[in-house]
Amino acid sequence: MDKQVILSVAGSGKTSFIINNLDEKKRIIIISYTISNIENIKSKVIEKFGYIPKNIVIYTYFSFLYSFCFKPLFSREYELTFKKNIKGITYKPNPNFKLSQKNIYYFVSSNNYLYSNRISKFLMKLDDKKEVFSRLEKYFDAVYIDEIQDFGGNDFNFIKSFSKLNLKVLFVGDFYQHTFDTSLDGNTNKNLFSDYDNYKKQLSNSGFDVDTELLSKSYRCTPIICDFVTQEIGIDIYSHSNCNNSKIIELTNSDEIKKILNCKDTVKLFYKEHYKYSLYSNNWGNSKGLDCYHDVCIILNQKSYKLYKDKKLIELPPFTKNKLYVACTRSKNNVFFVSESNFKKCI
């Protein structure tokens, strides 16, 4: 059975590639981390078929862990062993860092909620008979995971084990769009996203065929935007298009800034807390997966703006650099930069 990882660039059609591999016969499970991406996948499935066929099941990652894996396979065993029922998932980390893995409260809170960052590890501990694999193989012909760069900590180890499934397995993602983590747990895969080559090697050593060529060009971004991202941010990306009509402009004139801020067709992208302003807006990282913006206006905080002016954006911390990469590559046309100080003068 095929075990493939496709590592792509922004706007290259990652999700569309999954959708194009769907039909109304093969039993497919699609998994992704964020709710926004799940909604995007559902809308694309409906666009293709007119509805969501019964043979295609779409899960957020933690719903998959809890509803498909833990609850039907291990909840009864837990109840019989500990005389308690698991109530759900808590997304707060375990406050007791000294507990041994032999202690059930390493995985479960005192009020009987599974710690989100350790559910996959708990499943691997419980599942000595490979019941999760058996259940997947019983109900599906293929497993597709979108945005795999969001999978960190124990969850990365868990999905790597899918290479042993007797099913077709397809993962798609963009290493440099790592702006969220499904989970963090101490030093587990702490440096996973510090080295692209090592990341690919881990997947390859687990039994996956890693492809970096198939989706290596962007359909969304123009050559001008791709060149800016490559040269200024230091992330390689190339365009399918030959059209160079787009512009990258810093706005400093108050009237021009106000015009863009009031434009309902230009999204304003902030590093964080975009909700503070009554504007058509989003956060840099949270805009990942969205393909609905024509022009974007990126608000640069003090540190980012200084590096932008000094042509040293490549020196941004990796997590921040990834978020800026996401923000720039949302645009199908123009990118406007505005410093936070100039922005505040105009609101």
Residue pairs with C-beta under 8 A, 6 or more apart in sequence:
1 165
1 166
1 167
1 168
1 169
2 168
2 169
2 170
2 209
3 162
3 163
3 165
3 168
3 169
3 207
3 208
3 209
4 169
4 170
4 171
4 208
4 209
4 211
5 148
5 170
5 171
5 172
5 173
5 203
5 208
5 209
5 210
5 211
6 14
6 17
6 170
6 171
6 172
6 173
6 211
6 214
6 215
7 172
7 173
7 174
7 175
7 200
7 210
7 211
7 212
7 215
8 14
8 172
8 173
8 174
8 214
8 215
8 216
9 174
9 176
9 215
9 216
9 217
9 218
9 236
9 237
9 238
9 329
10 174
10 177
10 218
10 220
10 221
10 237
10 325
10 326
10 329
11 218
11 219
11 220
11 221
11 291
11 329
12 174
12 215
12 216
12 217
12 218
12 219
13 215
13 219
14 146
14 147
14 172
14 173
14 174
14 215
15 37
15 40
15 41
15 44
15 146
15 172
15 289
16 44
17 172
17 214
17 215
18 30
18 41
18 144
18 146
18 170
18 172
19 41
19 44
19 45
19 48
21 142
21 144
21 170
22 28
22 45
22 48
22 49
22 53
22 56
24 49
24 53
24 55
25 55
26 55
26 141
26 142
27 55
27 57
27 139
27 140
27 141
27 142
28 55
28 56
28 57
28 140
28 141
28 142
28 143
28 144
29 57
29 58
29 59
29 64
29 68
29 136
29 139
29 140
29 142
29 143
29 144
30 41
30 56
30 57
30 58
30 59
30 144
30 145
30 146
31 58
31 59
31 60
31 61
31 64
31 143
31 144
31 145
31 146
32 38
32 41
32 60
32 61
32 145
32 146
32 147
32 150
33 60
33 61
33 147
33 150
33 151
33 180
33 182
34 60
34 147
34 150
34 180
34 288
34 289
35 60
36 286
36 289
36 290
37 146
37 147
37 288
37 289
38 58
38 59
38 60
40 289
40 290
41 58
41 146
42 52
42 58
45 52
45 53
45 56
45 58
46 52
52 58
57 140
59 67
59 68
61 151
61 155
61 182
62 89
62 116
62 119
62 182
65 119
65 120
65 123
66 88
66 89
66 114
66 119
68 135
69 123
69 132
69 135
70 86
70 114
70 119
70 122
70 123
71 86
72 135
73 126
73 127
73 131
73 132
73 135
74 123
74 126
74 127
75 85
75 86
77 126
78 84
78 85
78 86
79 85
79 86
82 104
84 112
85 112
86 108
86 112
86 113
86 114
87 111
87 112
87 113
88 113
88 114
89 113
89 114
89 115
89 116
89 119
90 109
90 113
90 114
90 115
90 116
91 116
92 109
92 115
93 115
93 117
93 184
93 185
94 105
94 106
94 109
94 115
94 118
96 105
97 186
99 105
99 106
100 106
101 107
101 125
106 118
107 114
107 115
107 118
107 119
107 121
107 122
107 125
108 114
108 115
109 115
114 122
116 182
116 183
117 153
117 154
117 183
117 184
117 185
118 154
118 183
118 185
120 154
120 155
120 157
120 158
120 183
121 154
121 157
121 158
121 185
123 132
123 158
124 154
124 157
124 158
124 161
133 164
133 165
133 166
136 143
136 165
136 167
137 165
137 166
137 167
140 167
141 167
141 168
142 167
142 168
142 169
142 170
143 162
143 165
143 167
143 168
143 169
143 170
144 169
144 170
144 171
144 172
145 151
145 159
145 162
145 170
145 171
145 172
146 172
146 173
147 172
147 173
147 174
147 177
147 288
147 289
148 159
148 171
148 172
148 173
149 173
149 174
149 175
149 176
149 177
149 178
149 193
150 173
150 178
150 179
150 180
150 181
150 182
151 159
151 181
151 182
152 181
152 182
152 183
152 184
152 189
152 192
152 193
153 181
153 182
153 183
153 184
153 185
153 188
153 189
154 183
154 185
154 188
154 189
155 182
155 183
156 189
156 192
156 202
157 188
157 189
159 171
160 202
160 203
160 206
160 208
161 206
162 169
163 169
163 206
163 207
163 208
164 207
169 208
171 203
171 208
172 215
175 193
175 196
175 199
176 235
176 321
176 322
176 325
177 288
177 322
177 325
177 326
178 193
178 319
178 322
179 284
179 285
179 286
179 288
179 319
179 322
179 323
179 326
180 285
180 288
184 190
192 199
192 202
193 199
193 318
194 318
200 210
200 212
203 210
204 210
216 238
217 238
217 239
217 240
218 226
218 237
218 238
218 239
218 240
218 329
219 240
219 241
220 291
220 329
220 330
220 331
220 332
221 229
221 237
221 239
221 241
221 329
221 331
221 332
222 239
222 241
222 243
222 244
222 245
222 246
222 332
222 333
223 238
223 239
223 241
223 242
223 243
223 244
224 244
224 246
224 247
224 248
225 239
225 246
225 248
225 328
225 329
225 331
225 335
226 237
226 238
226 239
228 248
228 328
228 335
229 235
229 237
229 325
229 328
229 329
230 236
230 237
230 238
232 308
232 311
232 313
232 314
233 313
233 314
233 316
233 321
233 324
233 325
233 328
234 313
234 314
234 321
235 321
235 325
237 329
245 333
246 331
246 333
246 334
246 335
247 334
247 335
248 334
248 335
248 337
249 334
249 335
249 336
249 337
250 308
250 336
250 337
250 338
251 257
251 260
251 297
251 336
251 337
251 338
251 342
252 339
252 342
254 342
254 345
254 346
257 338
257 342
257 343
257 346
258 346
260 266
260 268
260 297
260 336
260 338
261 268
261 279
261 297
261 343
261 346
261 347
263 280
263 295
264 280
265 294
265 295
266 280
266 294
266 295
266 296
266 297
266 336
267 280
267 281
267 282
267 287
267 293
267 295
267 296
267 297
267 330
268 274
268 277
268 279
268 280
268 281
268 282
268 296
268 297
268 299
269 281
269 282
269 283
269 284
269 287
269 296
269 297
269 298
269 299
269 327
269 330
270 277
270 281
270 282
270 283
270 284
270 299
271 283
271 284
271 299
271 301
271 304
271 320
271 323
272 283
272 284
273 283
274 281
274 282
274 283
274 286
275 281
277 347
282 290
283 323
284 298
284 323
284 324
284 326
284 327
285 322
285 323
285 326
287 293
287 326
287 327
287 330
288 326
290 330
291 330
293 330
293 331
293 332
294 331
294 332
294 333
295 331
295 333
295 334
295 335
295 336
296 327
296 328
296 330
296 331
296 334
296 335
296 336
297 335
297 336
297 337
297 338
298 324
298 327
298 328
298 335
298 336
298 337
298 338
299 338
299 339
299 340
299 343
300 308
300 337
300 338
300 339
300 340
301 340
302 339
302 340
302 341
303 316
304 313
304 316
304 320
304 324
305 337
305 339
305 340
305 341
307 313
307 315
307 316
308 337
313 321
313 324
314 321
316 324
328 335
